[in-house]
Amino acid sequence: MIDQWGIPVRIISQPSGGWWTIPEVTLPIGVILGLLAAPVKELVKEHVIERSRRRRANRELYDELGAYLARFAAFKLREEARIKPSAERFDIELWQELPRPYMPHFDYFSGREQQSIFLRMDNPRGIHYLVQWLRFVGSTYRPPDAMPYAHPDPNQFRAFCSDVVSGYTHFLNSKDSSRRRITRVFNRQREDKSIPFPIPAGQTARHKSRHVRRSL
């Protein structure tokens, strides 16, 4: 280009891509991003794995608790109906099981190796309290030295049922999500679709029996 005095003038144009397209700038940025890529990917991977484990823990522990409640509710209804002539006999086999809650997933996830997952799942404190309460109630009304297949006293059985309901009531009232999860599992696991959910919404926990409260 020639200016008004006839002197040639060279015009240097501005790069169209902005300052970040200049090689002296893009090269360091590329190196930095390359160095950060591996740690970022690893963090994302760990986050995905941890979330997957937490979801699995939630699913399996709530399945255990909901299945126990479904068996308990059916057992309780059958016992309450035993006065009828056509009622079934006392389910002594289930009485051997219910006071000894088998919770392998709880034992696994609440153990030392998986404790970090357990503490991040939904309502871990409530789950821990409920399982310990169920086991304590069971050992109180059917102690380890009890005679195998011995039938419980009617008052003893009613007290056991009352304390199981009390423990679940306390748990379900501790967090809304716990009630929703347990209700879904209960509806899926119950023997008969006519069996109602045994813990009414908004019900407050009953006072624990004196014998159990003193021993806890």
PAZAPA-4460 file (N, C-alpha, C; in steps of 0.05 Angstrom, whole numbers, plus 32768, in hexadecimal, padded with zeros to 4 digits):
% residues 216
    n_x    n_y    n_z   ca_x   ca_y   ca_z    c_x    c_y    c_z   seq   type   mol
   8011   7FE8   8000   8000   8000   8000   8012   8019   8000     1      M     A
   800A   802E   7FF1   8019   8047   7FEF   800A   805D   7FFC     2      I     A
   8017   806C   800E   8009   8082   801C   8007   809A   800A     3      D     A
   7FFC   80AF   8015   7FF7   80C7   8004   8011   80D4   7FFA     4      Q     A
   8028   80CE   8005   8041   80D9   7FFD   8050   80C6   7FEA     5      W     A
   8043   80B0   7FE3   8050   809E   7FD0   8064   808B   7FDD     6      G     A
   8063   8088   7FF8   8076   8076   8005   8068   805C   800B     7      I     A
   8074   8045   8003   8067   802B   8008   8064   8026   8026     8      P     A
   804D   801C   802E   8047   8017   804A   803E   7FFA   804D     9      V     A
   804A   7FEA   8060   8042   7FCE   8065   802F   7FCC   807C    10      R     A
   8018   7FC1   8078   8004   7FBE   808D   8004   7FA2   8098    11      I     A
   8008   7FA0   80B3   8008   7F86   80C0   7FEC   7F82   80CD    12      I     A
   7FDE   7F6E   80C4   7FC2   7F69   80CD   7FC2   7F5B   80E9    13      S     A
   7FAC   7F5F   80F9   7FA9   7F53   8113   7F9F   7F36   810F    14      Q     A
   7FAA   7F23   811C   7FA0   7F07   8119   7F82   7F06   811F    15      P     A
   7F74   7EF8   810D   7F56   7EF7   810F   7F4C   7EE7   8126    16      S     A
   7F5C   7ED4   8131   7F53   7EC2   8146   7F56   7ECD   8162    17      G     A
   7F62   7EE4   8166   7F66   7EEE   8181   7F81   7EE6   818C    18      G     A
   7F87   7EEF   81A4   7FA2   7EEA   81AF   7FA6   7ECD   81B6    19      W     A
   7F90   7EBE   81BB   7F94   7EA3   81C2   7F9C   7E90   81AB    20      W     A
   7F9B   7E9B   8192   7FA3   7E8B   817B   7FC0   7E8F   8174    21      T     A
   7FCE   7EA1   8182   7FEA   7EA5   817D   7FFA   7E8D   8186    22      I     A
   800B   7E82   8176   801A   7E69   817D   8028   7E6C   8198    23      P     A
   8034   7E83   819E   8042   7E87   81B7   8030   7E84   81CF    24      E     A
   8015   7E87   81CB   8002   7E85   81E0   7FF5   7E69   81E1    25      V     A
   7FEE   7E5F   81C9   7FE0   7E45   81C8   7FF1   7E2E   81D1    26      T     A
   800B   7E30   81CC   801D   7E1A   81D3   801E   7E16   81F1    27      L     A
   8023   7E2A   8202   8022   7E26   821F   8007   7E1D   8229    28      P     A
   7FF2   7E28   821E   7FD7   7E20   8227   7FD3   7E03   8221    29      I     A
   7FDB   7DFA   8209   7FD8   7DDE   8202   7FE8   7DCC   8215    30      G     A
   8000   7DD4   821D   8010   7DC4   822F   8002   7DC3   824A    31      V     A
   7FF8   7DDA   8254   7FEA   7DDA   826E   7FD2   7DC8   826E    32      I     A
   7FC2   7DCA   8259   7FAA   7DBA   8257   7FB1   7D9C   8255    33      L     A
   7FC6   7D96   8247   7FCF   7D7B   8246   7FD7   7D6F   8261    34      G     A
   7FE5   7D80   8271   7FED   7D77   828B   7FD5   7D74   829E    35      L     A
   7FC0   7D85   829A   7FA9   7D83   82AC   7F95   7D6E   82A3    36      L     A
   7F96   7D65   828A   7F82   7D53   8280   7F81   7D39   8290    37      A     A
   7F98   7D2C   8295   7F99   7D13   82A3   7F8D   7D15   82BF    38      A     A
   7F96   7D28   82D0   7F8A   7D2B   82EB   7F6C   7D30   82EA    39      P     A
   7F63   7D41   82D7   7F47   7D47   82D6   7F37   7D2E   82CE    40      V     A
   7F41   7D1F   82BB   7F33   7D06   82B3   7F32   7CF3   82CB    41      K     A
   7F48   7CF2   82DA   7F48   7CDF   82F0   7F34   7CE8   8306    42      E     A
   7F32   7D02   830A   7F1F   7D0C   831E   7F02   7D06   8315    43      L     A
   7EFD   7D0A   82FC   7EE2   7D04   82F1   7EDC   7CE6   82F4    44      V     A
   7EF0   7CD6   82ED   7EEC   7CB9   82EF   7EE6   7CB1   830C    45      K     A
   7EF6   7CBB   831F   7EF1   7CB5   833B   7ED6   7CBE   8344    46      E     A
   7ECD   7CD5   833B   7EB3   7CDF   8342   7E9D   7CCD   8338    47      H     A
   7E9F   7CC4   831F   7E8B   7CB2   8313   7E8A   7C98   8322    48      V     A
   7EA1   7C8D   8329   7EA3   7C73   8337   7E97   7C76   8353    49      I     A
   7E9E   7C8C   8361   7E93   7C90   837C   7E75   7C93   837B    50      E     A
   7E6B   7CA2   8368   7E4D   7CA5   8366   7E3F   7C8B   8360    51      R     A
   7E4C   7C7B   834F   7E40   7C61   8348   7E3F   7C4F   8361    52      S     A
   7E55   7C4F   8371   7E56   7C3F   8389   7E41   7C48   839E    53      R     A
   7E3E   7C63   839F   7E2B   7C6E   83B2   7E0E   7C66   83AA    54      R     A
   7E08   7C67   8391   7DEE   7C5F   8387   7DE9   7C41   838C    55      R     A
   7DFD   7C31   8388   7DFB   7C15   838E   7DF5   7C10   83AC    56      R     A
   7E04   7C1E   83BD   7E00   7C1B   83DA   7DE4   7C23   83E2    57      A     A
   7DDA   7C3A   83D7   7DBF   7C42   83DD   7DAB   7C2D   83D4    58      N     A
   7DAE   7C23   83BC   7D9B   7C0F   83B2   7D9B   7BF6   83C3    59      R     A
   7DB2   7BEB   83C9   7DB4   7BD1   83D7   7DAC   7BD3   83F4    60      E     A
   7DB4   7BE9   8402   7DAC   7BEC   841E   7D8E   7BF1   8421    61      L     A
   7D83   7C02   8410   7D66   7C07   8412   7D56   7BEE   840A    62      Y     A
   7D61   7BDE   83F7   7D54   7BC5   83F1   7D53   7BB2   8409    63      D     A
   7D69   7BB1   8418   7D69   7BA1   8430   7D54   7BAA   8445    64      E     A
   7D54   7BC4   844A   7D42   7BCF   845E   7D25   7BCD   8455    65      L     A
   7D20   7BD2   843C   7D04   7BCF   8432   7CFA   7BB3   8431    66      G     A
   7D0C   7BA0   842A   7D04   7B84   842A   7CFF   7B7A   8446    67      A     A
   7D0F   7B82   845A   7D0A   7B7A   8475   7CEE   7B85   847E    68      Y     A
   7CE8   7B9E   8478   7CCF   7BA9   8480   7CB7   7B9B   8473    69      L     A
   7CBA   7B92   845A   7CA5   7B84   844C   7CA0   7B69   845A    70      A     A
   7CB5   7B5A   8461   7CB2   7B41   846F   7CA5   7B45   848B    71      R     A
   7CAF   7B59   8498   7CA4   7B5F   84B3   7C86   7B66   84B1    72      F     A
   7C7E   7B77   849E   7C62   7B7F   849C   7C50   7B67   8497    73      A     A
   7C58   7B55   8485   7C48   7B3D   847F   7C46   7B2B   8498    74      A     A
   7C5C   7B28   84A5   7C5D   7B17   84BD   7C4B   7B23   84D3    75      F     A
   7C4C   7B3D   84D7   7C3C   7B4A   84EB   7C1E   7B47   84E5    76      K     A
   7C16   7B4A   84CC   7BFA   7B48   84C5   7BF0   7B2B   84C9    77      L     A
   7C01   7B18   84C1   7BF9   7AFC   84C5   7BF5   7AF5   84E3    78      R     A
   7C06   7B00   84F3   7C04   7AFB   8510   7BEB   7B08   851C    79      E     A
   7BE5   7B20   8512   7BCD   7B2E   851C   7BB4   7B20   8513    80      E     A
   7BB5   7B10   84FE   7B9E   7B02   84F3   7B9C   7AE5   84FD    81      A     A
   7BAF   7ADD   850E   7BAF   7AC1   8516   7B98   7AB8   8527    82      R     A
   7B89   7ACC   8532   7B72   7AC5   8543   7B5B   7ABA   8532    83      I     A
   7B5D   7ABF   8517   7B47   7AB5   8506   7B4B   7A97   8501    84      K     A
   7B35   7A88   84FF   7B37   7A6B   84FB   7B47   7A62   84E3    85      P     A
   7B45   7A72   84CD   7B53   7A6A   84B5   7B70   7A75   84B3    86      S     A
   7B79   7A82   84C8   7B93   7A8E   84C7   7BA9   7A78   84C8    87      A     A
   7BC0   7A80   84BD   7BD7   7A6E   84BC   7BE3   7A6C   84D8    88      E     A
   7BF4   7A57   84DC   7C02   7A54   84F6   7C19   7A69   84F7    89      R     A
   7C22   7A6C   850F   7C38   7A7F   8514   7C50   7A77   8503    90      F     A
   7C5B   7A8B   84F4   7C72   7A86   84E3   7C8C   7A86   84F3    91      D     A
   7C92   7A6F   84FE   7CA9   7A6D   8510   7CC3   7A70   8501    92      I     A
   7CC4   7A69   84E7   7CDC   7A6C   84D7   7CE3   7A8A   84D4    93      E     A
   7CCF   7A99   84CE   7CD4   7AB6   84CA   7CDB   7AC3   84E5    94      L     A
   7CD0   7AB9   84FB   7CD8   7AC3   8515   7CF5   7ABE   851B    95      W     A
   7D01   7AA9   8510   7D1D   7AA5   8513   7D2E   7ABA   8504    96      Q     A
   7D22   7AC4   84EE   7D31   7AD6   84DD   7D2E   7AF4   84E5    97      E     A
   7D16   7AFD   84EA   7D11   7B19   84EF   7D21   7B25   8506    98      L     A
   7D23   7B17   851D   7D34   7B23   8532   7D52   7B22   852D    99      P     A
   7D5A   7B16   8517   7D76   7B15   850F   7D79   7B21   84F4   100      R     A
   7D75   7B3C   84F1   7D76   7B48   84D7   7D90   7B43   84C8   101      P     A
   7D8E   7B36   84B1   7DA5   7B30   84A0   7DA9   7B47   848D   102      Y     A
   7DBD   7B58   8491   7DC2   7B70   8481   7DDE   7B6F   8476   103      M     A
   7DE5   7B5D   8463   7E00   7B5B   8459   7E0A   7B74   844B   104      P     A
   7DF8   7B82   843D   7E00   7B9A   842F   7E06   7BB1   8443   105      H     A
   7DF7   7BB2   8458   7DFD   7BC6   846D   7E18   7BC0   847A   106      F     A
   7E1D   7BA7   8480   7E37   7B9F   848D   7E4E   7BA5   847A   107      D     A
   7E49   7BA2   8460   7E5F   7BA7   844C   7E65   7BC5   8449   108      Y     A
   7E50   7BD4   8445   7E54   7BF1   843F   7E5B   7C01   8458   109      F     A
   7E52   7BF8   846F   7E58   7C07   8488   7E73   7BFE   8493   110      S     A
   7E80   7BEA   8487   7E9A   7BE2   8491   7EB0   7BF6   848B   111      G     A
   7EC7   7BF2   8495   7EDC   7C05   8493   7EE4   7C0B   8476   112      R     A
   7EE5   7BF6   8465   7EEF   7BF9   844A   7EDC   7C0A   8439   113      E     A
   7EC2   7C08   843E   7EAE   7C16   842E   7EA1   7C2D   843D   114      Q     A
   7EAC   7C35   8453   7EA0   7C49   8464   7E9D   7C64   8456   115      Q     A
   7EB0   7C6B   8445   7EAE   7C85   8437   7E96   7C86   8425   116      S     A
   7E8F   7C6F   8418   7E77   7C6D   8407   7E5E   7C6F   8419   117      I     A
   7E5E   7C60   842F   7E47   7C5F   8440   7E40   7C7B   844B   118      F     A
   7E54   7C8A   8453   7E4F   7CA4   845F   7E45   7CB8   844B   119      L     A
   7E48   7CB3   8431   7E3E   7CC5   841C   7E23   7CBD   8410   120      R     A
   7E19   7CA6   8419   7DFF   7C9D   840E   7DE8   7CAB   841B   121      M     A
   7DD0   7CA4   8414   7DB8   7CB2   841D   7DB2   7CA9   843A   122      D     A
   7DB3   7CBC   844D   7DAC   7CB8   8469   7DBB   7CA2   8476   123      N     A
   7DD6   7CA3   8476   7DE5   7C8D   8482   7DE1   7C8B   84A1   124      P     A
   7DDE   7CA2   84AD   7DDA   7CA1   84CB   7DC0   7C93   84D1   125      R     A
   7DAB   7C99   84C2   7D91   7C8C   84C7   7D92   7C6F   84C2   126      G     A
   7DA0   7C66   84AD   7DA2   7C4A   84A6   7DB1   7C3B   84BC   127      I     A
   7DC7   7C47   84C5   7DD7   7C3B   84DA   7DC7   7C37   84F4   128      H     A
   7DB8   7C4C   84FB   7DA7   7C4A   8513   7D92   7C34   8510   129      Y     A
   7D85   7C33   84F9   7D6F   7C20   84F5   7D79   7C03   84F6   130      L     A
   7D8F   7BFD   84E9   7D99   7BE2   84E9   7DA2   7BDA   8505   131      V     A
   7DB0   7BEB   8513   7DB8   7BE5   852E   7DA0   7BE2   8540   132      Q     A
   7D8C   7BF2   853C   7D74   7BF0   854C   7D65   7BD6   8548   133      W     A
   7D63   7BCE   852E   7D55   7BB4   8528   7D64   7B9D   8534   134      L     A
   7D7E   7B9E   8533   7D8E   7B88   853E   7D8D   7B87   855D   135      R     A
   7D8C   7B9F   8569   7D8A   7BA0   8586   7D6E   7B96   858F   136      F     A
   7D59   7B9F   8581   7D3F   7B96   8588   7D3C   7B78   8585   137      V     A
   7D47   7B6D   856F   7D46   7B50   856B   7D54   7B41   8581   138      G     A
   7D6C   7B4A   8589   7D7B   7B3C   859E   7D6E   7B3F   85B9   139      S     A
   7D5D   7B54   85BC   7D50   7B58   85D6   7D38   7B45   85D9   140      T     A
   7D28   7B43   85C3   7D10   7B32   85C5   7D15   7B15   85BD   141      Y     A
   7D2B   7B10   85B0   7D33   7AF5   85AA   7D51   7AF3   85AF   142      R     A
   7D5A   7AF1   85C7   7D77   7AF2   85CE   7D86   7ADA   85C1   143      P     A
   7DA0   7ADD   85BF   7DB0   7AC8   85B2   7DAD   7AAD   85BF   144      P     A
   7DA7   7AAC   85D9   7DA5   7A92   85E7   7D88   7A88   85E8   145      D     A
   7D76   7A94   85D8   7D5B   7A8B   85D8   7D59   7A6F   85CB   146      A     A
   7D46   7A5F   85D4   7D42   7A44   85C9   7D3A   7A46   85AB   147      M     A
   7D47   7A37   859A   7D3F   7A37   857E   7D22   7A30   857A   148      P     A
   7D15   7A3F   8568   7CF9   7A3A   8560   7CE6   7A3D   8578   149      Y     A
   7CEE   7A4B   858C   7CDB   7A51   85A2   7CC8   7A67   859A   150      A     A
   7CAF   7A63   859F   7C9B   7A78   8599   7C9D   7A8F   85AD   151      H     A
   7C9A   7AA7   85A3   7C9B   7ABE   85B6   7C81   7AC1   85C5   152      P     A
   7C83   7ACD   85DC   7C6B   7AD4   85EB   7C5C   7AE9   85DB   153      D     A
   7C41   7AE9   85DB   7C32   7AFD   85CC   7C39   7B19   85D2   154      P     A
   7C3C   7B1F   85EC   7C44   7B3B   85F3   7C60   7B41   85EA   155      N     A
   7C72   7B2E   85EB   7C8D   7B31   85E1   7C8D   7B37   85C3   156      Q     A
   7C7C   7B28   85B4   7C7B   7B2B   8597   7C70   7B47   8590   157      F     A
   7C5B   7B4F   859F   7C4F   7B6A   8599   7C64   7B80   859F   158      R     A
   7C73   7B7D   85B5   7C88   7B91   85BB   7C9D   7B91   85A6   159      A     A
   7CA5   7B7A   859B   7CB8   7B79   8586   7CAE   7B88   856D   160      F     A
   7C95   7B83   8565   7C8A   7B90   854E   7C89   7BAE   8553   161      C     A
   7C81   7BB7   856B   7C7F   7BD3   8571   7C9B   7BE1   856E   162      S     A
   7CB0   7BD3   8577   7CCA   7BE0   8576   7CD6   7BE0   855A   163      D     A
   7CCF   7BCC   854A   7CD7   7BCD   852E   7CCA   7BE4   851F   164      V     A
   7CB0   7BE7   8524   7CA1   7BFE   8518   7CAD   7C18   8521   165      V     A
   7CB4   7C1A   853B   7CC0   7C32   8546   7CDA   7C39   8538   166      S     A
   7CEB   7C25   8533   7D04   7C2A   8526   7D01   7C33   8509   167      G     A
   7CEF   7C27   84FB   7CEA   7C30   84DF   7CDD   7C4B   84DE   168      Y     A
   7CCB   7C51   84F1   7CBE   7C6B   84F2   7CD3   7C81   84F6   169      T     A
   7CE5   7C7C   8509   7CFA   7C90   850E   7D0B   7C94   84F4   170      H     A
   7D11   7C7E   84E6   7D22   7C7F   84CE   7D13   7C8E   84B8   171      F     A
   7CFA   7C87   84B3   7CEB   7C93   849D   7CE6   7CB0   84A1   172      L     A
   7CE3   7CB8   84BA   7CDE   7CD5   84C0   7CF8   7CE5   84C1   173      N     A
   7D0F   7CD7   84BF   7D29   7CE6   84C0   7D30   7CF3   84A5   174      S     A
   7D24   7CE9   848F   7D2A   7CF4   8475   7D15   7CEB   8461   175      K     A
   7D0B   7CFE   8451   7CF6   7CF8   843E   7CFE   7CE3   842A   176      D     A
   7D17   7CE5   8421   7D21   7CD3   840C   7D22   7CB6   8417   177      S     A
   7D27   7CB3   8431   7D27   7C98   843C   7D0B   7C8B   843B   178      S     A
   7CF6   7C9B   8440   7CDB   7C91   843E   7CD5   7C89   8422   179      R     A
   7CDC   7C99   840E   7CD6   7C93   83F2   7CE4   7C7A   83EA   180      R     A
   7CFE   7C77   83F1   7D0D   7C5F   83E9   7D01   7C46   83F6   181      R     A
   7CFC   7C47   840F   7CF2   7C2F   841D   7CD6   7C28   8413   182      I     A
   7CC5   7C3C   840E   7CAB   7C36   8404   7CAC   7C28   83E9   183      T     A
   7CBD   7C31   83D7   7CC0   7C24   83BD   7CC8   7C07   83BF   184      R     A
   7CDC   7C02   83D0   7CE5   7BE6   83D4   7CD0   7BD6   83E1   185      V     A
   7CC2   7BE1   83F5   7CAD   7BD2   8403   7C97   7BCA   83F0   186      F     A
   7C8E   7BDC   83DF   7C79   7BD6   83CB   7C82   7BC0   83B7   187      N     A
   7C9C   7BC0   83B2   7CA6   7BAC   839F   7CAA   7B90   83AC   188      R     A
   7CB0   7B90   83C6   7CB7   7B78   83D4   7CA0   7B6B   83E4   189      Q     A
   7C8B   7B79   83E9   7C76   7B6D   83FA   7C69   7B55   83ED   190      R     A
   7C62   7B42   83FE   7C57   7B29   83F4   7C3C   7B2D   83E6   191      E     A
   7C2B   7B3E   83F2   7C10   7B43   83E8   7C0D   7B61   83E4   192      D     A
   7C03   7B68   83CC   7C00   7B85   83C6   7BEC   7B93   83D8   193      K     A
   7BDC   7B83   83E7   7BC9   7B8F   83F9   7BD5   7B96   8414   194      S     A
   7BED   7B8D   8419   7BFA   7B94   8433   7C01   7BB1   8433   195      I     A
   7BF7   7BC1   8445   7BFD   7BDE   8446   7C18   7BE3   8451   196      P     A
   7C22   7BFB   8449   7C3B   7C04   8455   7C37   7C08   8473   197      F     A
   7C47   7BFB   8484   7C41   7BFB   84A1   7C47   7C15   84B0   198      P     A
   7C54   7C28   84A3   7C5B   7C41   84B1   7C4C   7C58   84A4   199      I     A
   7C37   7C62   84B0   7C28   7C79   84A4   7C39   7C91   84A1   200      P     A
   7C34   7CA1   848D   7C43   7CBA   8488   7C3F   7CCD   849F   201      A     A
   7C56   7CD8   84A8   7C55   7CED   84BD   7C52   7CE2   84D9   202      G     A
   7C51   7CC7   84DC   7C4E   7CBB   84F7   7C67   7CC0   8506   203      Q     A
   7C65   7CC7   851F   7C7D   7CCB   8530   7C84   7CB1   853D   204      T     A
   7C9E   7CAF   8543   7CA7   7C96   854F   7C9B   7C92   856B   205      A     A
   7C94   7C79   8570   7C89   7C73   858B   7CA0   7C71   859F   206      R     A
   7C98   7C73   85B8   7CAC   7C70   85CD   7CB6   7C53   85CD   207      H     A
   7CCF   7C4F   85D0   7CDA   7C34   85D1   7CD2   7C27   85EC   208      K     A
   7CD1   7C0D   85EC   7CC9   7BFF   8604   7CDF   7C04   861A   209      S     A
   7CD6   7C03   8633   7CE9   7C09   8649   7D00   7BF6   8649   210      R     A
   7CFA   7BDC   8643   7D10   7BC8   8645   7D25   7BCE   8630   211      H     A
   7D1C   7BD4   8618   7D2F   7BDA   8602   7D3E   7BF4   8607   212      V     A
   7D2F   7C09   8610   7D3C   7C23   8614   7D51   7C21   862A   213      R     A
   7D4C   7C12   863F   7D60   7C10   8654   7D79   7C02   864B   214      R     A
   7D75   7BEF   8639   7D8C   7BDE   8630   7D9C   7BEB   861A   215      S     A
   7D90   7BFF   860B   7D9E   7C0B   85F4   7DB5   7C1C   85FD   216      L     A
***
